[in-house]
Amino acid sequence: MTWFPAPKRTLRAFASAVAVVIGLWVTPTLAGDPFRQENPHTIDDQTEAAFESIFKEGNYKQAEEYLNQAEKDKVDEPLVYGMLASLAYIEKDWETLKKYASKTRETAEQLITTDPLRGNLYTAAGHFLEGSYNFKKEGPVRALSKLQKVLQYIDKAKEIDPNDPELNLLTGYMDLMLAVNVPFADPANAVEKLEAYGNPKYVAYRGIAVGYRDLKEYDKAMNFVERALELAPNNPDLDYLKAQILRNQGKEKESLEFFKKALEKRAQLPERYVAQITYEQCRTENSLANGNRDCRTESGL
């Protein structure tokens, strides 16, 4: 991540990367440290429980309770504030996003002295989140300066351990979204990084599936979403992604099963997610029936 395409293209890709990386932050599989089987770093129980709720079970409501409690307990973990920022992003609550983006960066800066790899990584993430606010509210110039900060701190983390799983999971997503959105960029390196080094695997596989979906390589996207579902079968986000891929493959009837399966867990999903899934399901049903339902009104979008 040391190259700079034309500013406007960089910023469009940056915005796309924000949307994906924020929504697919991390997924714990091991107690204490969800990323590393060797030389684990310390992550508190509240944060781990929140991750488990969102990224294994797709239960955003329960995760928010864990994160709010962690904030009340004044947990010194930048990932807590990064996740709260991500929930604000989903709801398009820009001022709350700004607040928690800054807390992510500030907490991470304090972590640099005791855990320089994670400290630098999440200082980059804090700038990344702040840049998403700047892009939405203040335009491209401020966002571009934040992107430069992101790259600066990621490079510092890479100097410590370029093969670290947590580092490669986050930067792999960012690299892949930039590659998908910037002309002439090659996504192969980002895919290789996520598959080889990103951990937990079903988060890495999900990122690869999203990348291939956006590249319109739907067979490859399906391969990786299936691999993710094998490891996280109860996550409605993965059902939704599979429904999208099936629809794009021209298998509209088959896709309805997975739209429905995702919506069976609507009570645990953010309202905006439920509205978007409902809208896409309605459009698919319209297509199959040559119908004229007002899907936007039905979904509440």
C-alpha positions as CSV (number, residue, x, y, z in Angstrom):
1,M,0.0,0.0,0.0
2,T,2.7,2.5,-1.0
3,W,1.3,3.6,-4.4
4,F,-1.0,6.6,-5.2
5,P,-3.3,6.5,-8.1
6,A,-5.0,9.7,-9.3
7,P,-6.6,11.5,-6.3
8,K,-10.3,11.2,-7.4
9,R,-9.9,7.5,-8.1
10,T,-8.0,7.0,-4.9
11,L,-10.8,8.6,-2.9
12,R,-13.6,6.7,-4.6
13,A,-11.7,3.5,-3.8
14,F,-11.0,4.8,-0.3
15,A,-14.8,5.3,0.2
16,S,-15.5,1.7,-1.0
17,A,-12.8,0.3,1.2
18,V,-14.3,2.1,4.2
19,A,-17.7,0.6,3.6
20,V,-16.3,-2.9,3.4
21,V,-13.5,-2.8,6.0
22,I,-15.7,-1.2,8.6
23,G,-18.4,-3.7,8.1
24,L,-16.1,-6.7,8.2
25,W,-13.7,-5.7,10.9
26,V,-12.6,-8.9,12.7
27,T,-13.9,-12.3,13.8
28,P,-12.6,-14.0,16.9
29,T,-12.0,-17.8,17.0
30,L,-9.5,-18.2,19.9
31,A,-9.9,-16.9,23.4
32,G,-7.9,-13.8,24.1
33,D,-6.5,-13.3,20.6
34,P,-8.7,-14.2,17.6
35,F,-5.8,-13.7,15.1
36,R,-2.7,-15.5,16.4
37,Q,-2.1,-19.1,17.4
38,E,1.4,-18.1,18.4
39,N,2.6,-15.1,20.4
40,P,-0.9,-13.9,21.2
41,H,-1.7,-10.3,22.1
42,T,-4.1,-9.4,24.9
43,I,-7.7,-8.6,24.0
44,D,-10.2,-8.2,26.8
45,D,-13.3,-10.4,27.3
46,Q,-15.9,-7.8,26.6
47,T,-14.3,-7.0,23.2
48,E,-14.0,-10.7,22.4
49,A,-17.7,-11.2,23.2
50,A,-18.7,-8.3,21.0
51,F,-16.7,-9.8,18.1
52,E,-18.2,-13.2,18.6
53,S,-21.7,-11.7,18.6
54,I,-21.3,-9.8,15.3
55,F,-18.9,-11.8,13.2
56,K,-19.8,-15.4,14.2
57,E,-23.5,-15.0,14.9
58,G,-24.3,-11.8,13.0
59,N,-25.9,-10.4,16.2
60,Y,-25.3,-6.7,16.0
61,K,-27.7,-5.8,18.8
62,Q,-26.0,-8.0,21.4
63,A,-22.6,-6.8,20.3
64,E,-23.6,-3.2,20.8
65,E,-24.5,-4.1,24.4
66,Y,-21.1,-5.6,25.0
67,L,-19.4,-2.6,23.4
68,N,-21.3,-0.1,25.4
69,Q,-20.4,-1.9,28.6
70,A,-16.8,-2.0,27.6
71,E,-16.9,1.8,27.0
72,K,-18.5,2.3,30.5
73,D,-15.7,0.2,32.0
74,K,-13.2,2.4,30.1
75,V,-11.5,-0.5,28.4
76,D,-8.2,0.6,26.8
77,E,-8.7,-1.3,23.6
78,P,-8.9,0.7,20.3
79,L,-10.9,-2.1,18.7
80,V,-13.9,-1.3,21.0
81,Y,-14.1,2.2,19.7
82,G,-13.4,1.1,16.1
83,M,-16.4,-1.3,16.4
84,L,-18.6,1.5,17.9
85,A,-17.5,3.7,15.0
86,S,-18.4,1.0,12.5
87,L,-21.9,0.6,14.0
88,A,-22.4,4.4,13.7
89,Y,-21.2,4.2,10.0
90,I,-23.8,1.5,9.3
91,E,-26.5,3.8,10.7
92,K,-25.1,6.8,8.9
93,D,-24.7,8.6,12.3
94,W,-21.8,10.7,11.2
95,E,-21.2,12.7,14.4
96,T,-21.1,9.5,16.4
97,L,-18.7,8.0,13.8
98,K,-16.5,11.1,14.2
99,K,-16.5,10.7,18.0
100,Y,-15.5,7.0,18.0
101,A,-13.1,7.4,15.1
102,S,-11.1,9.9,17.2
103,K,-11.3,7.6,20.3
104,T,-10.0,4.7,18.2
105,R,-7.0,6.8,17.1
106,E,-6.3,8.2,20.5
107,T,-6.5,4.9,22.3
108,A,-4.3,3.3,19.6
109,E,-1.7,6.0,20.0
110,Q,-1.4,5.2,23.7
111,L,-1.0,1.5,22.8
112,I,2.0,2.1,20.6
113,T,4.4,2.1,23.6
114,T,3.3,-1.4,24.9
115,D,2.2,-3.1,21.7
116,P,3.7,-1.2,18.8
117,L,2.3,-3.5,16.1
118,R,-1.4,-3.2,17.1
119,G,-0.9,0.4,18.2
120,N,0.3,1.5,14.8
121,L,-2.2,-0.7,13.0
122,Y,-5.2,0.8,14.9
123,T,-3.8,4.3,14.7
124,A,-4.0,3.7,11.0
125,A,-7.6,2.4,11.5
126,G,-8.5,5.5,13.5
127,H,-7.2,7.8,10.7
128,F,-9.1,5.5,8.2
129,L,-12.4,6.1,10.1
130,E,-11.8,9.8,10.5
131,G,-11.1,9.9,6.8
132,S,-14.5,8.3,6.1
133,Y,-16.1,11.1,8.1
134,N,-14.1,13.7,6.2
135,F,-15.1,12.2,2.9
136,K,-18.8,12.2,3.7
137,K,-18.9,15.6,5.4
138,E,-16.1,17.8,4.1
139,G,-15.1,16.5,0.7
140,P,-12.1,14.8,-0.9
141,V,-9.1,17.0,0.1
142,R,-9.2,16.3,3.8
143,A,-9.9,12.6,3.1
144,L,-6.8,12.3,1.0
145,S,-4.6,13.6,3.8
146,K,-6.1,11.0,6.0
147,L,-5.3,8.3,3.5
148,Q,-1.7,9.3,3.6
149,K,-1.7,8.9,7.4
150,V,-3.3,5.5,7.0
151,L,-0.5,4.3,4.8
152,Q,2.2,5.9,7.0
153,Y,1.1,3.9,10.1
154,I,0.5,0.7,8.3
155,D,4.0,0.8,7.0
156,K,5.3,1.2,10.6
157,A,3.3,-1.9,11.6
158,K,4.7,-3.8,8.6
159,E,8.2,-3.0,9.7
160,I,7.5,-4.9,12.9
161,D,5.9,-8.0,11.4
162,P,4.8,-8.0,7.7
163,N,3.2,-11.5,8.0
164,D,1.1,-10.7,11.1
165,P,-2.4,-12.2,10.6
166,E,-4.3,-9.2,12.1
167,L,-2.3,-6.7,10.0
168,N,-2.9,-8.7,6.8
169,L,-6.6,-9.2,7.5
170,L,-7.2,-5.4,7.6
171,T,-4.8,-4.3,5.0
172,G,-5.8,-7.2,2.7
173,Y,-9.4,-5.9,2.7
174,M,-8.2,-2.3,2.0
175,D,-5.8,-3.4,-0.8
176,L,-8.6,-5.5,-2.4
177,M,-11.1,-2.7,-2.4
178,L,-8.6,-0.3,-3.8
179,A,-7.7,-2.9,-6.5
180,V,-11.4,-3.5,-7.4
181,N,-12.1,0.3,-7.7
182,V,-8.9,1.6,-9.3
183,P,-8.4,1.0,-13.0
184,F,-5.3,-1.1,-14.0
185,A,-4.8,-2.3,-10.4
186,D,-4.2,-6.0,-9.9
187,P,-6.3,-7.6,-7.1
188,A,-4.3,-10.8,-7.2
189,N,-1.8,-9.7,-4.6
190,A,-4.6,-8.7,-2.2
191,V,-6.3,-12.0,-2.6
192,E,-3.1,-13.9,-2.0
193,K,-2.4,-11.8,1.1
194,L,-5.9,-12.5,2.6
195,E,-5.8,-16.2,1.7
196,A,-2.2,-16.8,2.9
197,Y,-2.0,-14.6,6.0
198,G,-5.4,-13.2,7.0
199,N,-6.9,-14.9,10.0
200,P,-9.6,-15.9,11.1
201,K,-10.1,-17.6,7.8
202,Y,-13.8,-17.1,7.3
203,V,-13.4,-13.4,7.6
204,A,-10.6,-13.5,5.0
205,Y,-12.7,-15.7,2.7
206,R,-15.6,-13.4,3.0
207,G,-13.4,-10.5,2.0
208,I,-12.2,-12.4,-1.1
209,A,-15.8,-13.3,-2.0
210,V,-16.8,-9.6,-1.8
211,G,-13.9,-8.6,-4.0
212,Y,-14.7,-11.3,-6.6
213,R,-18.3,-10.3,-6.5
214,D,-17.4,-6.7,-7.3
215,L,-15.0,-7.9,-10.1
216,K,-18.0,-9.8,-11.5
217,E,-16.1,-13.1,-11.2
218,Y,-19.1,-14.8,-9.6
219,D,-17.9,-18.4,-9.7
220,K,-14.8,-17.5,-7.7
221,A,-17.0,-15.4,-5.4
222,M,-19.3,-18.3,-4.7
223,N,-16.3,-20.6,-4.0
224,F,-15.1,-18.3,-1.2
225,V,-18.5,-17.5,0.3
226,E,-19.1,-21.3,0.6
227,R,-15.8,-21.7,2.3
228,A,-16.8,-18.9,4.7
229,L,-20.2,-20.5,5.4
230,E,-18.5,-23.8,6.3
231,L,-16.8,-22.0,9.1
232,A,-19.6,-19.6,10.1
233,P,-22.8,-21.2,9.1
234,N,-25.1,-19.1,11.4
235,N,-24.0,-15.6,10.1
236,P,-26.9,-14.0,8.2
237,D,-24.4,-11.6,6.5
238,L,-22.9,-14.5,4.7
239,D,-26.4,-15.7,3.6
240,Y,-27.1,-12.3,2.2
241,L,-23.8,-12.3,0.3
242,K,-24.5,-15.7,-1.1
243,A,-28.0,-14.5,-2.2
244,Q,-26.3,-11.6,-4.1
245,I,-23.9,-13.8,-5.8
246,L,-26.5,-16.3,-6.9
247,R,-28.7,-13.5,-8.3
248,N,-25.7,-12.1,-10.2
249,Q,-25.1,-15.6,-11.6
250,G,-28.6,-15.5,-13.0
251,K,-29.9,-17.9,-10.4
252,E,-32.6,-15.6,-9.1
253,K,-35.0,-18.3,-7.8
254,E,-32.2,-20.0,-5.8
255,S,-31.1,-16.6,-4.4
256,L,-34.5,-16.1,-2.7
257,E,-33.8,-18.9,-0.3
258,F,-30.8,-17.1,1.1
259,F,-32.4,-13.6,1.2
260,K,-35.2,-15.3,3.2
261,K,-32.7,-17.1,5.4
262,A,-30.9,-13.8,6.2
263,L,-34.1,-12.0,7.0
264,E,-35.1,-14.8,9.4
265,K,-32.6,-13.1,11.8
266,R,-33.7,-9.6,11.1
267,A,-34.2,-8.9,14.9
268,Q,-30.4,-9.0,15.4
269,L,-29.5,-7.0,12.3
270,P,-29.2,-3.2,12.0
271,E,-32.4,-1.6,10.5
272,R,-30.5,-0.4,7.4
273,Y,-29.3,-3.9,6.7
274,V,-32.8,-5.3,7.0
275,A,-34.1,-2.6,4.7
276,Q,-31.5,-3.3,2.0
277,I,-31.9,-7.1,2.1
278,T,-35.7,-6.6,1.9
279,Y,-35.3,-4.3,-1.1
280,E,-33.0,-6.7,-3.0
281,Q,-35.3,-9.6,-2.2
282,C,-38.3,-7.6,-3.5
283,R,-36.5,-6.7,-6.7
284,T,-35.6,-10.3,-7.3
285,E,-39.2,-11.4,-6.8
286,N,-40.3,-8.6,-9.2
287,S,-37.9,-9.9,-11.8
288,L,-39.1,-13.4,-11.6
289,A,-42.8,-12.5,-11.7
290,N,-42.5,-9.6,-14.1
291,G,-44.1,-7.6,-11.2
292,N,-44.3,-3.9,-10.4
293,R,-44.2,-3.8,-6.7
294,D,-42.7,-0.6,-5.2
295,C,-39.7,-2.2,-3.5
296,R,-38.3,1.0,-2.2
297,T,-41.5,1.8,-0.3
298,E,-41.9,-1.8,0.9
299,S,-38.4,-1.9,2.3
300,G,-38.4,1.5,3.9
301,L,-35.4,2.7,2.0
